[in-house]
Amino acid sequence: MSVDLSITVNGIHFKNPFLLASGPPGTNARVISKSFDLGWGGAVTKTICLDSSIIINTAPRYTKYRDPKTNNVIGFTNIELISDRPIEIWEKELVQLKKNYSDRPVIASIAASLNQNDWQQLSKRIEATGVDGFELNLSCPHGLPDKQMGMALGEDAQRVEQVISWVKDATKLPVWVKMTPNIGSPIPIVHAAQNANVDGFSSINTILSLAGVNLDTLRPQPTVEGYTTPGGYSGVAVKPIALRHVMEIARACHDDVSVSGIGGIVTGADAAQFILFGASTVQICTGAMLHGYEIIQSLTKQLSDIMEQHAFTHLSEMVGKSIPYVTTHADLVDIQEQAKQQKARPQRDNDWKGEIASETDALITQ
Ligand SMILES: Cc1cc2nc3c(=O)[nH]c(=O)nc-3n(C[C@H](O)[C@H](O)[C@H](O)COP(=O)(O)O)c2cc1C
């Protein structure tokens, strides 16, 4: 049996659901082209802003978090900002990228502060390059919030609704909003975004974190001249948190609104779980940084094998299949009680044990 990994989301056709997430893997057209040559289904660019002169990165800016027993990297903290490349360069590169790879969707990640003119100018200029859609970065947890950007907007439902309305007024392209996991419930933000007619959600951005302390120097990491600042946590360790966000968002979404799942994906099995919880596409950042763009081969193979095992012919048949089995704790207690009663019922004449009154009761319909 051959399976079809392609999927159409908000009118955009992806040959497979694997997209580079916004970050170093999509930092310029050269690296995005390389990923397309290797078979990635699409790419979200590193976040573009109007004035890149405000973006000043530090070195170092990453810390790997390792399992003390195996030394495997399980998490990754970064204090990297959005793209420090001028918008004029991005405009040229995106035009060329779309000419060279017309069948490969490019989603432009963009960010601005709470300023209508900036959001509308940014989206109009980038739309003119021929990209396929937008992802609004309302979720970067470090650096940007100091400038009233990123998570400073995305944790506030009113601001989210406002920004999406501005961008929707300025563009005809699909608009996804990238969500922060640094909140208890994403639902008020989902409702606000849907009020503004958002087309999709991308979840999650990184989790605000402190990577650790070097116990020789007693200085926190990543260490910049002896100091640090809280950064964004990503990689395999964040997957369960991301799955919870994706499932809750997908469950609250209108039918025509899509979800792109992000967070700790390294294998086709990881991707399958996001899809079963409602994602139609998945995005990968840290996995590609640590293992290379070549993981696309195993990602597509493993996902195809899982689809074949469960007789899914098209990817869309798999989207959201496991959502109905997530419920409240009170519900779990009821379901468990019902199952217990069911098991206690005599099914065959041989099952009667002599507790005749309770065994009779167990066979009465409720
Ligand atoms: C070094 C680094 C830089 C990132 N830069 C951006 C960015 O510019 N814009 C953005 O929306 N997300 C950015 N992210 C977040 C990722 O796109 C992604 O949401 C997050 O890392 C979780 O996915 P992962 O576990 O596959 O990395 C960055 C992540 C990392 C690790």
The ligand as a Gaussian input file, in Angstrom:
#p B3LYP/6-31G(d) Opt

LIG

0 1
 C       17.968000      29.026000      18.140000
 C       16.500000      29.218000      17.950000
 C       16.020000      30.354000      17.310000
 C       14.638000      30.553000      17.129000
 N       14.202000      31.657000      16.477000
 C       12.868000      31.832000      16.265000
 C       12.386000      32.943000      15.513000
 O       13.134000      33.775000      14.994000
 N       11.027000      33.067000      15.386000
 C       10.152000      32.165000      15.907000
 O        8.927000      32.310000      15.737000
 N       10.588000      31.083000      16.588000
 C       11.924000      30.903000      16.773000
 N       12.361000      29.795000      17.448000
 C       11.382000      28.818000      18.010000
 C       11.190000      27.605000      17.092000
 O       10.646000      27.981000      15.835000
 C       10.250000      26.561000      17.738000
 O        8.985000      27.150000      17.944000
 C       10.759000      26.025000      19.073000
 O       12.151000      25.931000      19.085000
 C       10.170000      24.631000      19.396000
 O       10.435000      23.707000      18.369000
 P       11.703000      22.698000      18.367000
 O       11.680000      21.907000      19.637000
 O       11.539000      21.869000      17.127000
 O       12.926000      23.574000      18.293000
 C       13.733000      29.574000      17.613000
 C       14.227000      28.438000      18.262000
 C       15.593000      28.228000      18.424000
 C       16.063000      26.971000      19.097000

